Amino acid sequence: MSLKARHSRLSVGLPDGLRFHKANVIEASHWISLVCEDFKEHVLTCNVTHPSLRRGVWAVIQITFSIVSNVSWADRILLAVNVTSDGNETSSVTEEEVPVLYPIHIISRSLEDSTKHMAFSDPGKSAAASHRYQIQNLRVSAVAINLSVSVWREGVNWDFVIVSSQNSNVTCPELHESSSNQTHSEKTETITNQTWSCILDASGEISINITGLLRPTNTWKVASSVNVRSAVTIQYNQLRYHSDTGNMYHTAQVVTEVELLVLPDYTVYLVAGTVGGIIMMVLISILLYKCGFFKRYKDRMMEDVPSSDTQQLTSPKEENTEVAAHLMEPQEPLTSKG
């Protein structure tokens, strides 16, 4: 806005549903004084005063309004601004259509009990995996959204189903499901998309659970890892709604890391250990035999006794042997004399 006189007047025509909140000068070439009068007959009037009489003095004025919630709005409203100088010598009028956008605050988040890690060592095995999400409307007004669920899987097969549940403040019929294959660097990545068109009233809440059995598609000889991921995306009509947080909370994702393990083969170690143990036992047995570990105690005692003592120890035995032999000889029968 260019000011050509000491005093200027700014008038803004407003539609129903807008109320004046405040006005301030956010930038100016010289000092500017701004005073706005009370709102009357859908017209806001502000007096702009500056001490300089030179031409080309400019200022950037920001005017904010509050919104009346119980008013029906069209898709667009017309704002007319009229700037006049002292005595209505000069006048400048500008008009602009402004789209009407309704504030929304919808968040999507992944839940902590989703499956984050899995490991397989056998291609024939399978395990259950689950990705869980929650979508909430934190505003008091109803919002129409498109809710998309996408799943990416590579190197594994996931026989999943997408189950959605909602409270009584949500209307969310199922629309369609599609699947497509894309090839990247000699690997096949399967993408599955499923979309719902939903209306979330105040405190509306949707729960989504992607669950099913996950198993490897091929055998492997080298340990590796692949990722299975899913995402939930919220889309809305940006010509009708706006979000103060942007798209920060409109997408959530869960990633499951799948490790493909190769277990070590212990057969060679077991055979080598067994053979080595047998050889060790043989060597120890030979050593013990050389040391006389396997001789009877009596034999070792006999070897330690001198030879003369051995003869004395064995003489009673020989005498006993002779007496036994004499007793075993046949005896003549006893006959009576005379």
Disulfide bonds with the S-S distance in Angstrom:
Cys36-Cys46 1.97
Cys172-Cys198 1.96
